[in-house]
Amino acid sequence: MAESALRQYEYGGDGPFGFFMPERREILSPEQRLDMGYTSTRRGPAFKRIYIPAKLGESETSLEYMPAYRAGKSALNAVISLFTDPPSLDEVKEAGTSALRGIDQYMRDQYVAGALGGTAYNPETGQVTEFDPTVAMVGGAPTGVQAVRAATPGSVVLGMVGSKNARYTPDQLEAIRQIDEAGFDTDQLFLHGTSDEIDQLSIGKTQKRDSGYIGTGAYSTPEPNISRYYSNQATPTTRDSMGDWSGPNTFPLITKKGNYKQYTLKEKTELAQKARANPEFSQQLAEQNIAEGYIGADVVDANGSIIERVNYFPDTDTRSAFDYSIPETTLRSGSKRGTGVAAASALTGDYRDRIIQEYPKSYKPAIIENYVSQGVDPRTFAAGAGDNAGDPRMGQLNILGGTTVNIGDQRIGDVPRIDLADYEGYPFFTSMSDRAAAGDVILDINGVPINVSRRGGQNYMLDPESGEFVWASDEDVVLKSKGGELSDTSFFKTAKDLKEKYGKDPLIVPWTMAPTGIDFSTQVGETMLSYARNSMSRGDLASLDKDVKKIIPDWPGIDNPDWVASFRNTTGNQRKAVENLLDRNYVDKGGITSGIARYANTDSDLRMARDGQLVNAGVVDTGRYPLTDSILVHPTYNTGLYGEGLGRIAGDIQVFELLPDARALMGIVDPLNPPRNALRALEMKPYGGVITESALRAIEDRRR
């Protein structure tokens, strides 16, 4: 018998349109099923199995290899009748998309790219689309395609870490407990499709196929169909124990618990276009997310389920699901990546551990873990406001999971990243800043209309609504006087003195306050009052008006059109008192807690920022005298410094790293961990200086 007759082939391809793919690949070794023993299920004993993907040869393309064609033209009149000659890409595109009307153009191109074996060209737009299985196999797909997710992937290996129903030996259970304590999520199994035999993911061996659309790192997925696709696409680079080139396989792993940036499928497709256009985009995105405290990123579907994960530090933040060795206590998340100030964003040691050190000692471990695991500083949910604020309530630990905040009317576009090394020799001064977001509107919370514009905060200088102002504060801060002249501690005098000394308009580099610092802003109280106004009964609102009037004597009532203006014309202590009143007395009547209001108003990039962190930088125009106007400048602060925002500072840089003289004066040993009283001292007046080479080098050295 001829050799070709002994060969076996896989026709078509993976995914929902594999039936229409005009290709075949030789089966070098068939898919294998290994029975690993019994386990218990609700239906009784069942086999535990692992499926090893088939090893496939190079792809061969021909119309006759299309499974639909091989099944007979009569079964595919809608498609094959178009092909009197071998089909062109345009013909296959038209046939493949005819059933996908109503799906947006990008999704249609995705399915065509899948049907063509990986790539499709749209002659009308000139767009080349590469097939992305995380999009075409999961989100935005018709019901039949969504069903791919429900396909039984085969059982997991007996005893694999992350298995939902495996049996473990006592030693394995103890190892899993210690692995969990070391910070790994032992409840979530991920899969990495590869053609190499590996036992550990590594940053040095990633992005051989593409740069990674949500940042450079090691990618994995809980979806077996997606990992199988990648395993069959990857080109082997290592040989197995027998000396042969390794074949397609799936590497099971678990990942570190921590702060993962979340992207929707739509956002991923937008990032993918940027990554294809700019080879450095993915690395820059990873550095940006690392600087903001993330150890990786997830792509999630409409239900919030993870479709794909990237770990930016796979050497320390991932481990094989077969590995039961006890983790070293020195194993930390956030190894250094890259060089320079901009890239040196991952601090030595665990970022999460550093943040936790800032929480009050009275916080119960359950409170800290609950909010930190959701990427939120637990102080955000402090009960009450102002001097009456207390620890987050144990009885409200599930409050965040049941809250939906709808943000819209975006005013800020892409924010540039800036490296302080580019501003060596520039004078600067500091200002404290709350974590309030800017550049958009809170449309509703849990479906209750809010319509509060978020003005900042750090991003005030980047919000078009701020006009020509780079910063805003109270008049007695910006234009503080002494003896009939500007005080040396006023912002404007500080800026002018720096300009005179160094010959350049100075930078303003605000540092981040604690999450409760936002209570001073009008935004939190306005949000709570708006929610109450649209959710509480008339009787309860009447009672609320009486209570608020005790705090704000000129209060016109919540139904009066001037209530917002009245609330803004108050002191910080009055606003905090109203927030405290609503939090303690009116939540059970239909209001929201101060914690939810803080969360809704906090910049999402600062939910886990460290106190004292430098976030944005702007330049002050010392040639223009500040303006005092509570309407034009800011709802909370009446005086504005003219200037413009420059962008977001790359790297997790602490304010005292730029203030060596102040550091020495206050006796601060570690500028990465300044004591709370040192930050309190910075609230009293602006501190400044010049960005020096020695300071920049010291920032790099601390991250080596």
C-alpha positions as CSV (number, residue, x, y, z in Angstrom):
1,M,0.0,0.0,0.0
2,A,1.3,3.5,-0.9
3,E,2.8,5.5,1.9
4,S,0.3,8.4,1.4
5,A,-2.6,5.9,1.9
6,L,-1.3,5.2,5.4
7,R,-1.4,8.8,6.4
8,Q,-4.2,10.4,8.4
9,Y,-5.2,14.1,8.1
10,E,-7.3,16.6,10.1
11,Y,-9.4,18.5,7.7
12,G,-10.7,22.0,8.3
13,G,-9.7,23.9,11.4
14,D,-10.5,24.9,15.0
15,G,-13.3,27.2,16.0
16,P,-16.8,27.8,14.9
17,F,-16.0,28.0,11.2
18,G,-13.6,25.1,11.0
19,F,-16.1,23.4,8.7
20,F,-15.4,26.0,6.1
21,M,-11.6,26.1,6.4
22,P,-10.0,24.9,3.1
23,E,-7.0,23.2,4.7
24,R,-5.7,19.9,6.1
25,R,-2.8,18.9,8.3
26,E,-1.2,15.5,8.7
27,I,-1.9,13.9,12.0
28,L,1.6,13.0,13.2
29,S,0.2,11.5,16.4
30,P,-3.5,11.3,17.4
31,E,-5.2,13.0,20.3
32,Q,-4.7,10.9,23.4
33,R,-6.9,10.3,26.4
34,L,-5.3,9.2,29.7
35,D,-7.5,7.8,32.5
36,M,-6.1,9.0,35.8
37,G,-8.4,7.3,38.3
38,Y,-11.7,7.9,39.9
39,T,-13.2,10.9,41.6
40,S,-16.6,11.5,43.2
41,T,-19.3,13.6,41.6
42,R,-22.9,14.3,42.5
43,R,-23.8,11.6,40.0
44,G,-21.5,9.1,41.4
45,P,-18.0,7.9,40.7
46,A,-16.4,9.2,37.4
47,F,-13.1,8.8,35.6
48,K,-10.6,11.7,35.8
49,R,-9.1,12.2,32.4
50,I,-6.5,14.4,30.7
51,Y,-6.6,15.0,26.9
52,I,-3.3,15.5,25.1
53,P,-3.8,17.4,21.8
54,A,-2.9,15.7,18.5
55,K,0.4,16.6,16.9
56,L,-0.3,18.1,13.5
57,G,1.9,18.7,10.5
58,E,2.2,21.8,8.3
59,S,-1.0,23.2,6.8
60,E,-1.9,22.4,3.2
61,T,-4.5,24.6,1.5
62,S,-7.0,23.5,-1.2
63,L,-10.7,23.8,-1.8
64,E,-11.1,20.1,-1.7
65,Y,-9.8,20.0,1.9
66,M,-12.7,22.0,3.1
67,P,-14.9,19.6,5.1
68,A,-18.0,21.3,3.7
69,Y,-16.8,20.6,0.1
70,R,-15.9,17.0,1.0
71,A,-19.4,16.5,2.4
72,G,-20.9,17.4,-1.0
73,K,-22.0,20.5,-2.8
74,S,-25.6,19.8,-2.2
75,A,-25.2,20.4,1.6
76,L,-23.7,23.9,1.0
77,N,-25.6,25.6,-1.7
78,A,-25.3,28.9,0.1
79,V,-21.5,28.7,0.0
80,I,-20.1,26.3,-2.5
81,S,-22.4,27.3,-5.4
82,L,-20.4,30.5,-5.5
83,F,-17.2,28.5,-6.3
84,T,-17.1,27.4,-9.9
85,D,-13.3,28.0,-9.8
86,P,-11.0,27.8,-6.8
87,P,-12.4,30.6,-4.5
88,S,-10.6,33.9,-4.1
89,L,-10.3,35.5,-0.6
90,D,-13.1,37.9,-1.5
91,E,-15.4,35.1,-2.5
92,V,-14.8,33.2,0.7
93,K,-15.1,36.4,2.7
94,E,-18.5,37.1,1.2
95,A,-19.7,33.5,1.8
96,G,-18.3,33.4,5.3
97,T,-19.9,36.7,6.4
98,S,-23.4,36.2,4.8
99,A,-24.6,34.6,8.0
100,L,-23.1,37.2,10.2
101,R,-25.1,40.3,9.3
102,G,-25.7,42.5,12.3
103,I,-22.4,41.8,13.9
104,D,-20.0,44.7,13.8
105,Q,-17.4,44.8,11.0
106,Y,-14.5,43.8,13.3
107,M,-16.3,40.6,14.5
108,R,-17.2,39.7,10.9
109,D,-13.6,40.0,9.8
110,Q,-12.6,37.9,12.8
111,Y,-14.8,35.0,11.7
112,V,-13.6,35.3,8.1
113,A,-10.0,35.3,9.3
114,G,-10.8,32.1,11.2
115,A,-12.4,30.6,8.2
116,L,-9.4,31.4,6.0
117,G,-7.0,29.8,8.5
118,G,-5.7,32.8,10.4
119,T,-5.7,36.0,8.2
120,A,-8.2,37.9,6.1
121,Y,-7.8,41.0,3.9
122,N,-10.6,43.5,3.4
123,P,-10.0,45.2,0.1
124,E,-12.5,48.0,0.9
125,T,-10.7,49.2,4.0
126,G,-7.3,47.8,3.4
127,Q,-7.4,46.2,6.8
128,V,-5.6,42.9,7.5
129,T,-7.3,41.0,10.3
130,E,-5.6,38.3,12.2
131,F,-7.8,35.7,13.9
132,D,-8.1,36.1,17.6
133,P,-9.6,33.1,19.4
134,T,-10.4,35.0,22.5
135,V,-12.8,37.2,20.5
136,A,-14.2,34.7,17.9
137,M,-14.6,31.8,20.3
138,V,-16.2,33.7,23.2
139,G,-17.5,37.3,23.2
140,G,-19.9,38.9,20.8
141,A,-20.6,35.7,19.0
142,P,-23.9,34.2,17.9
143,T,-25.5,31.7,20.2
144,G,-24.1,28.7,18.3
145,V,-20.6,30.1,18.6
146,Q,-21.0,31.0,22.3
147,A,-21.8,27.3,22.9
148,V,-18.1,26.6,22.3
149,R,-17.5,27.7,25.8
150,A,-19.9,25.1,27.1
151,A,-18.1,22.2,25.3
152,T,-16.8,19.6,27.7
153,P,-13.0,20.0,27.7
154,G,-12.2,16.7,29.3
155,S,-11.5,16.2,33.0
156,V,-8.6,17.6,34.8
157,V,-5.6,15.5,36.0
158,L,-6.1,13.8,39.4
159,G,-4.6,16.0,42.1
160,M,-3.8,19.0,39.9
161,V,-3.6,22.2,41.9
162,G,-6.7,24.3,40.9
163,S,-8.9,21.3,40.2
164,K,-12.5,21.8,41.4
165,N,-13.2,18.2,42.4
166,A,-9.9,16.2,42.5
167,R,-8.8,14.0,45.4
168,Y,-5.6,15.0,47.2
169,T,-3.3,13.2,49.5
170,P,-2.7,14.8,53.0
171,D,0.7,16.0,51.9
172,Q,-0.8,17.6,48.8
173,L,-3.4,19.3,50.8
174,E,-0.8,20.8,53.2
175,A,1.3,21.9,50.2
176,I,-1.8,23.6,48.6
177,R,-2.5,25.4,51.9
178,Q,1.1,26.8,51.9
179,I,0.9,27.6,48.2
180,D,-2.3,29.6,48.9
181,E,-0.7,31.4,51.9
182,A,2.2,32.3,49.6
183,G,-0.3,34.3,47.6
184,F,-1.3,32.0,44.8
185,D,-4.9,31.4,43.8
186,T,-5.3,27.7,44.2
187,D,-9.0,27.8,43.1
188,Q,-8.5,29.0,39.6
189,L,-6.8,26.9,36.9
190,F,-5.3,28.5,33.8
191,L,-4.0,26.9,30.6
192,H,-1.1,28.0,28.4
193,G,-1.2,26.6,24.9
194,T,2.3,26.0,23.6
195,S,4.4,23.7,21.3
196,D,7.2,23.4,23.8
197,E,7.8,21.2,26.8
198,I,8.0,23.7,29.7
199,D,7.7,23.5,33.5
200,Q,7.6,27.2,34.2
201,L,6.5,30.3,32.3
202,S,9.2,33.0,31.9
203,I,9.3,36.6,30.8
204,G,12.3,35.9,28.6
205,K,10.4,33.3,26.5
206,T,7.2,35.2,25.8
207,Q,5.7,37.0,22.7
208,K,7.2,34.8,20.1
209,R,4.0,34.9,18.1
210,D,2.9,38.5,18.7
211,S,3.6,41.2,21.2
212,G,0.6,40.6,23.4
213,Y,-2.3,43.0,23.1
214,I,-2.9,43.7,26.8
215,G,0.8,44.0,27.7
216,T,3.9,41.9,27.3
217,G,4.0,38.9,29.6
218,A,2.9,35.3,29.8
219,Y,-0.6,34.6,28.5
220,S,-3.0,31.9,29.7
221,T,-6.7,31.2,29.7
222,P,-9.3,29.1,31.6
223,E,-10.8,28.2,28.2
224,P,-9.5,24.8,26.9
225,N,-10.6,25.6,23.3
226,I,-8.5,28.8,23.3
227,S,-5.4,27.2,24.7
228,R,-5.8,24.3,22.2
229,Y,-5.9,26.8,19.4
230,Y,-2.7,28.4,20.5
231,S,-0.9,25.1,21.1
232,N,-1.5,24.2,17.5
233,Q,-0.5,27.6,16.1
234,A,2.9,27.8,18.0
235,T,6.1,26.8,16.3
236,P,8.2,24.5,18.5
237,T,11.6,25.8,19.7
238,T,12.7,22.9,22.0
239,R,13.2,19.2,21.6
240,D,11.6,16.6,23.8
241,S,13.3,13.9,25.9
242,M,13.5,11.7,22.8
243,G,15.2,14.3,20.7
244,D,12.2,15.1,18.5
245,W,10.7,18.5,18.1
246,S,8.1,19.0,20.8
247,G,4.5,19.1,19.8
248,P,1.3,20.9,20.7
249,N,0.5,20.7,24.4
250,T,-1.3,22.6,27.1
251,F,0.6,23.7,30.2
252,P,-1.7,24.0,33.3
253,L,-0.8,26.7,35.8
254,I,-2.0,28.8,38.7
255,T,-1.3,32.5,39.2
256,K,-0.6,34.9,42.0
257,K,-3.5,36.7,43.7
258,G,-3.3,40.4,43.2
259,N,-4.4,43.5,41.3
260,Y,-5.2,42.7,37.6
261,K,-6.3,45.4,35.2
262,Q,-9.6,44.3,33.5
263,Y,-10.4,44.9,29.8
264,T,-13.5,44.1,27.9
265,L,-13.4,42.2,24.6
266,K,-14.1,45.5,22.9
267,E,-11.3,47.2,24.7
268,K,-8.9,44.4,23.7
269,T,-9.7,44.8,20.0
270,E,-8.9,48.5,20.3
271,L,-5.6,47.7,22.0
272,A,-4.8,45.1,19.4
273,Q,-5.0,47.7,16.6
274,K,-2.6,49.9,18.5
275,A,-0.3,47.0,19.2
276,R,-0.1,46.1,15.5
277,A,0.6,49.7,14.6
278,N,3.3,50.3,17.2
279,P,5.7,47.5,18.1
280,E,6.5,49.2,21.4
281,F,2.9,49.6,22.5
282,S,2.5,46.3,24.4
283,Q,5.7,46.9,26.4
284,Q,4.5,50.5,27.2
285,L,1.1,49.3,28.2
286,A,2.6,46.7,30.6
287,E,4.9,49.3,32.1
288,Q,1.9,51.7,32.5
289,N,-0.2,49.1,34.3
290,I,2.7,48.0,36.5
291,A,3.3,51.6,37.5
292,E,-0.3,51.8,38.6
293,G,0.0,48.7,40.8
294,Y,-1.2,45.9,38.5
295,I,0.7,42.6,38.3
296,G,-1.2,41.6,35.2
297,A,-4.3,42.1,33.2
298,D,-7.5,40.1,32.3
299,V,-9.9,40.1,29.4
300,V,-13.4,39.5,30.7
301,D,-16.7,38.8,29.1
302,A,-20.0,40.5,29.7
303,N,-20.5,38.4,32.8
304,G,-17.2,39.4,34.3
305,S,-15.7,35.9,33.7
306,I,-12.0,35.8,32.8
307,I,-11.3,34.8,29.1
308,E,-7.6,35.5,29.0
309,R,-5.0,36.6,31.5
310,V,-1.5,38.0,31.2
311,N,1.0,37.9,34.0
312,Y,3.6,40.6,33.7
313,F,6.0,38.8,36.1
314,P,5.4,35.1,35.2
315,D,8.7,33.9,36.7
316,T,7.4,34.7,40.2
317,D,3.6,35.0,39.7
318,T,2.9,31.7,37.9
319,R,3.7,28.1,38.7
320,S,2.8,24.7,37.3
321,A,-0.4,23.1,38.6
322,F,1.7,19.9,39.0
323,D,4.2,21.6,41.3
324,Y,3.6,20.8,44.9
325,S,6.9,22.1,46.2
326,I,6.6,24.7,49.0
327,P,7.2,28.2,47.7
328,E,10.2,30.1,49.0
329,T,9.2,32.8,51.4
330,T,11.3,35.3,49.3
331,L,9.3,34.7,46.2
332,R,7.7,38.0,45.5
333,S,5.5,39.6,42.8
334,G,6.9,42.4,40.8
335,S,10.4,41.7,39.7
336,K,12.1,44.6,37.9
337,R,11.4,44.9,34.1
338,G,13.4,47.2,31.9
339,T,15.7,50.0,32.8
340,G,15.5,53.7,33.6
341,V,13.0,55.7,35.7
342,A,10.1,55.0,33.4
343,A,10.6,51.3,33.2
344,A,11.6,50.8,36.8
345,S,8.1,50.8,38.0
346,A,8.0,47.5,39.9
347,L,9.5,48.0,43.4
348,T,11.7,45.5,45.1
349,G,9.3,43.5,47.3
350,D,5.6,43.0,47.1
351,Y,3.6,46.1,46.1
352,R,0.5,44.8,47.8
353,D,2.4,44.2,51.0
354,R,3.7,47.8,51.0
355,I,0.1,49.1,50.6
356,I,-1.2,46.9,53.4
357,Q,1.3,48.4,55.8
358,E,-0.5,51.7,55.4
359,Y,-3.9,50.4,56.7
360,P,-5.0,51.0,60.3
361,K,-3.9,48.3,62.7
362,S,-7.6,48.0,63.8
363,Y,-8.7,46.6,60.4
364,K,-9.6,43.0,60.6
365,P,-7.8,40.6,58.2
366,A,-11.2,39.8,56.6
367,I,-11.8,43.4,55.8
368,I,-8.3,43.9,54.2
369,E,-8.5,40.7,52.1
370,N,-12.1,41.4,51.0
371,Y,-11.3,44.7,49.4
372,V,-7.7,44.2,48.4
373,S,-8.7,41.1,46.5
374,Q,-11.1,43.3,44.5
375,G,-8.4,45.9,43.8
376,V,-9.7,48.5,46.2
377,D,-8.0,50.1,49.2
378,P,-10.3,49.1,52.1
379,R,-10.0,52.6,53.6
380,T,-12.3,53.7,50.7
381,F,-15.1,52.0,52.6
382,A,-14.4,53.6,56.0
383,A,-17.7,54.0,57.8
384,G,-19.0,57.6,58.0
385,A,-16.8,60.6,57.2
386,G,-14.5,63.1,58.7
387,D,-13.5,62.8,62.3
388,N,-16.4,60.4,62.9
389,A,-15.1,57.9,60.3
390,G,-14.6,54.3,61.5
391,D,-13.4,51.0,60.3
392,P,-15.2,49.4,57.3
393,R,-18.3,47.6,58.5
394,M,-18.0,43.8,58.7
395,G,-21.6,43.4,57.8
396,Q,-21.1,45.2,54.5
397,L,-18.3,43.2,53.0
398,N,-20.4,42.2,50.0
399,I,-21.5,45.7,49.2
400,L,-19.0,46.3,46.4
401,G,-20.0,43.1,44.5
402,G,-23.6,44.3,44.4
403,T,-22.8,47.8,43.2
404,T,-22.9,49.0,39.6
405,V,-21.5,52.4,38.7
406,N,-22.2,53.8,35.3
407,I,-19.7,56.4,34.0
408,G,-20.2,58.3,30.8
409,D,-19.6,61.6,28.9
410,Q,-15.8,61.0,28.8
411,R,-13.9,64.3,28.3
412,I,-10.3,63.1,28.6
413,G,-8.6,61.2,25.7
414,D,-5.3,59.3,25.8
415,V,-3.1,60.6,28.6
416,P,0.6,60.8,27.7
417,R,3.1,59.0,29.9
418,I,6.0,61.2,31.0
419,D,9.4,60.2,32.3
420,L,10.8,62.5,35.0
421,A,14.3,61.9,33.6
422,D,13.2,64.0,30.6
423,Y,12.7,66.9,33.1
424,E,16.1,66.8,34.8
425,G,17.0,70.4,35.8
426,Y,13.4,71.5,36.1
427,P,12.2,73.2,39.3
428,F,9.0,71.7,40.9
429,F,6.8,71.9,43.9
430,T,4.3,69.5,45.5
431,S,0.7,69.6,46.5
432,M,-1.5,67.1,48.2
433,S,-4.3,65.7,46.0
434,D,-7.3,63.6,46.7
435,R,-8.1,60.5,44.5
436,A,-11.2,62.0,42.9
437,A,-11.5,61.2,39.2
438,A,-12.0,63.8,36.5
439,G,-13.1,64.2,33.0
440,D,-16.5,62.4,33.0
441,V,-19.9,62.1,34.7
442,I,-21.4,59.5,37.1
443,L,-24.6,58.8,35.2
444,D,-26.1,56.4,37.7
445,I,-25.4,54.0,40.6
446,N,-27.4,50.8,40.6
447,G,-29.7,52.3,38.1
448,V,-30.4,55.4,40.2
449,P,-29.7,58.7,38.4
450,I,-26.8,60.6,39.8
451,N,-25.4,63.0,37.0
452,V,-22.5,64.3,39.0
453,S,-19.5,65.6,37.0
454,R,-16.2,64.3,38.2
455,R,-13.7,67.1,38.3
456,G,-10.6,65.8,40.2
457,G,-8.3,65.2,41.8
458,Q,-5.1,64.4,40.0
459,N,-6.7,64.6,36.6
460,Y,-8.0,68.1,37.0
461,M,-5.1,69.4,35.1
462,L,-6.0,67.0,32.1
463,D,-9.7,67.7,32.1
464,P,-10.8,70.0,29.2
465,E,-13.4,71.4,31.5
466,S,-10.6,72.9,33.6
467,G,-9.8,75.3,30.8
468,E,-6.5,77.1,31.2
469,F,-6.0,76.0,34.8
470,V,-3.4,73.4,35.9
471,W,-4.4,73.3,39.6
472,A,-7.1,74.6,41.9
473,S,-7.2,75.1,45.7
474,D,-8.6,77.5,48.2
475,E,-7.7,81.2,47.9
476,D,-5.8,81.1,51.2
477,V,-3.6,78.3,49.9
478,V,-2.9,79.6,46.4
479,L,-2.7,83.3,47.4
480,K,-2.0,83.1,51.1
481,S,-1.0,86.5,52.4
482,K,1.3,87.7,55.2
483,G,1.7,91.4,56.0
484,G,-0.1,92.5,53.0
485,E,2.0,90.5,50.6
486,L,2.0,87.0,49.3
487,S,3.3,84.5,51.9
488,D,6.4,82.5,51.1
489,T,4.2,79.4,51.6
490,S,1.6,80.4,49.1
491,F,1.5,78.3,45.9
492,F,1.9,81.2,43.6
493,K,4.8,82.8,45.5
494,T,6.5,79.4,45.6
495,A,6.1,79.0,41.9
496,K,7.4,82.5,41.1
497,D,10.4,82.1,43.4
498,L,11.3,78.8,41.6
499,K,11.0,80.5,38.3
500,E,13.2,83.3,39.4
501,K,15.9,81.0,40.8
502,Y,16.0,78.4,38.0
503,G,14.8,80.4,35.0
504,K,12.0,78.0,34.1
505,D,8.3,77.8,35.0
506,P,8.1,75.1,37.7
507,L,6.3,71.7,37.5
508,I,3.5,71.0,40.0
509,V,3.7,67.3,41.0
510,P,0.7,66.4,43.3
511,W,1.1,63.5,45.6
512,T,-1.8,61.1,46.5
513,M,-3.7,61.4,49.8
514,A,-5.5,58.6,51.6
515,P,-8.8,57.4,50.0
516,T,-10.8,59.3,52.6
517,G,-9.2,62.6,51.6
518,I,-11.9,62.8,48.9
519,D,-14.5,63.5,51.6
520,F,-13.6,67.2,51.5
521,S,-14.6,67.4,47.9
522,T,-18.2,68.3,47.0
523,Q,-18.4,65.3,44.7
524,V,-18.9,62.7,47.4
525,G,-21.7,64.5,49.2
526,E,-23.4,65.5,45.9
527,T,-23.4,61.8,44.9
528,M,-25.0,60.7,48.2
529,L,-27.6,63.5,48.0
530,S,-28.4,62.8,44.4
531,Y,-28.9,59.1,45.1
532,A,-31.1,59.9,48.1
533,R,-33.2,62.4,46.1
534,N,-33.9,59.8,43.4
535,S,-34.5,56.7,45.6
536,M,-35.9,57.7,49.0
537,S,-39.6,58.2,49.9
538,R,-41.0,61.7,50.2
539,G,-41.4,61.3,54.0
540,D,-37.8,60.2,54.4
541,L,-36.6,63.1,52.2
542,A,-38.5,65.5,54.4
543,S,-36.8,64.1,57.4
544,L,-33.4,64.4,55.6
545,D,-34.0,68.0,54.8
546,K,-34.6,68.8,58.5
547,D,-31.4,67.0,59.5
548,V,-29.3,68.7,56.8
549,K,-30.6,72.1,57.7
550,K,-29.1,71.6,61.2
551,I,-25.7,71.4,59.5
552,I,-26.3,73.9,56.6
553,P,-28.6,76.6,58.0
554,D,-29.3,78.0,54.4
555,W,-30.2,74.6,53.0
556,P,-33.1,75.1,50.6
557,G,-34.3,71.5,50.5
558,I,-33.4,68.6,48.3
559,D,-36.2,69.3,45.8
560,N,-35.1,72.9,45.3
561,P,-33.2,73.5,42.1
562,D,-30.6,75.4,44.0
563,W,-29.7,72.5,46.3
564,V,-26.4,71.7,44.5
565,A,-25.2,75.4,44.7
566,S,-26.2,75.5,48.3
567,F,-24.2,72.3,49.1
568,R,-21.1,73.6,47.2
569,N,-21.2,76.8,49.2
570,T,-20.2,75.1,52.4
571,T,-17.1,74.3,54.4
572,G,-15.3,70.9,54.3
573,N,-16.5,70.1,57.8
574,Q,-20.1,70.8,56.8
575,R,-19.8,68.5,53.8
576,K,-18.3,65.7,55.8
577,A,-21.0,66.1,58.5
578,V,-23.7,65.6,55.8
579,E,-21.9,62.6,54.4
580,N,-21.7,61.1,57.9
581,L,-25.4,61.8,58.4
582,L,-26.4,60.0,55.2
583,D,-24.1,57.1,55.9
584,R,-25.2,56.4,59.4
585,N,-28.9,57.4,59.4
586,Y,-30.3,57.0,55.8
587,V,-28.8,53.9,54.2
588,D,-31.6,51.7,55.5
589,K,-34.1,54.3,54.0
590,G,-32.7,53.9,50.5
591,G,-29.5,55.9,50.6
592,I,-25.9,54.7,49.8
593,T,-22.9,54.5,52.1
594,S,-20.1,57.0,52.1
595,G,-17.9,54.1,50.9
596,I,-19.9,53.6,47.8
597,A,-19.9,57.3,47.1
598,R,-16.1,57.4,47.5
599,Y,-15.7,54.4,45.3
600,A,-17.8,55.9,42.6
601,N,-15.8,59.1,42.6
602,T,-12.3,57.6,42.9
603,D,-10.1,57.5,39.9
604,S,-10.0,53.8,38.9
605,D,-6.2,54.0,38.4
606,L,-5.8,55.2,42.0
607,R,-8.0,52.6,43.9
608,M,-4.9,50.9,45.1
609,A,-2.3,53.7,44.9
610,R,0.0,54.3,47.8
611,D,-0.2,57.4,49.9
612,G,2.4,59.8,48.8
613,Q,2.6,58.5,45.2
614,L,3.3,61.0,42.5
615,V,0.8,60.6,39.7
616,N,0.6,63.5,37.3
617,A,2.7,66.5,36.4
618,G,1.8,69.9,35.0
619,V,3.6,73.2,34.4
620,V,2.6,76.4,36.1
621,D,2.3,79.6,34.1
622,T,3.9,82.1,36.5
623,G,3.3,85.0,34.1
624,R,-0.5,84.9,34.8
625,Y,-2.0,85.9,38.2
626,P,-4.3,83.2,39.6
627,L,-8.0,83.6,39.3
628,T,-10.5,83.4,42.2
629,D,-13.9,82.3,40.9
630,S,-15.8,79.4,42.5
631,I,-17.8,78.8,39.3
632,L,-15.1,79.0,36.7
633,V,-12.3,77.2,38.6
634,H,-13.7,74.2,40.5
635,P,-16.9,73.2,42.4
636,T,-14.9,72.7,45.6
637,Y,-11.9,75.0,45.2
638,N,-12.3,78.7,44.3
639,T,-8.8,79.7,43.0
640,G,-6.9,78.4,40.0
641,L,-3.3,78.4,38.9
642,Y,-2.9,78.9,35.2
643,G,-0.8,76.4,33.3
644,E,-1.3,73.0,31.6
645,G,-1.1,69.3,32.5
646,L,1.8,67.4,31.0
647,G,0.7,63.8,31.6
648,R,1.0,60.8,33.9
649,I,4.3,60.0,35.6
650,A,5.7,56.6,34.7
651,G,6.8,54.5,37.6
652,D,5.6,54.2,41.2
653,I,7.6,57.2,42.5
654,Q,7.1,58.4,46.1
655,V,7.1,62.1,46.8
656,F,10.0,62.0,49.3
657,E,12.2,60.5,46.6
658,L,12.3,64.0,45.0
659,L,12.8,65.8,48.3
660,P,16.2,64.8,49.8
661,D,16.5,67.9,51.9
662,A,13.0,67.4,53.5
663,R,13.8,63.8,53.9
664,A,17.0,64.5,55.9
665,L,15.2,67.2,57.9
666,M,12.4,64.8,59.0
667,G,14.8,61.9,59.5
668,I,13.2,59.7,56.9
669,V,15.3,56.6,56.4
670,D,13.2,54.9,53.6
671,P,11.6,57.3,51.2
672,L,9.6,54.5,49.8
673,N,7.8,54.0,53.1
674,P,7.5,57.5,54.8
675,P,5.7,57.6,58.1
676,R,2.3,59.1,58.1
677,N,3.4,62.1,60.1
678,A,5.9,63.0,57.4
679,L,3.1,63.1,54.8
680,R,1.1,65.1,57.2
681,A,3.9,67.7,57.3
682,L,3.7,68.0,53.5
683,E,0.0,69.0,53.8
684,M,1.0,72.1,55.7
685,K,2.8,73.9,52.9
686,P,4.3,73.3,49.4
687,Y,7.8,71.7,49.3
688,G,9.9,72.1,46.2
689,G,13.3,72.0,44.6
690,V,14.8,70.9,41.3
691,I,14.9,67.5,39.7
692,T,18.5,66.4,39.8
693,E,20.5,63.6,38.3
694,S,21.4,62.3,41.7
695,A,17.7,62.0,42.6
696,L,16.9,60.2,39.4
697,R,19.7,57.8,39.8
698,A,18.6,57.1,43.4
699,I,15.1,56.3,42.2
700,E,16.6,53.7,39.8
701,D,19.0,52.3,42.4
702,R,16.1,51.6,44.8
703,R,14.5,49.4,42.3
704,R,17.5,47.3,41.4
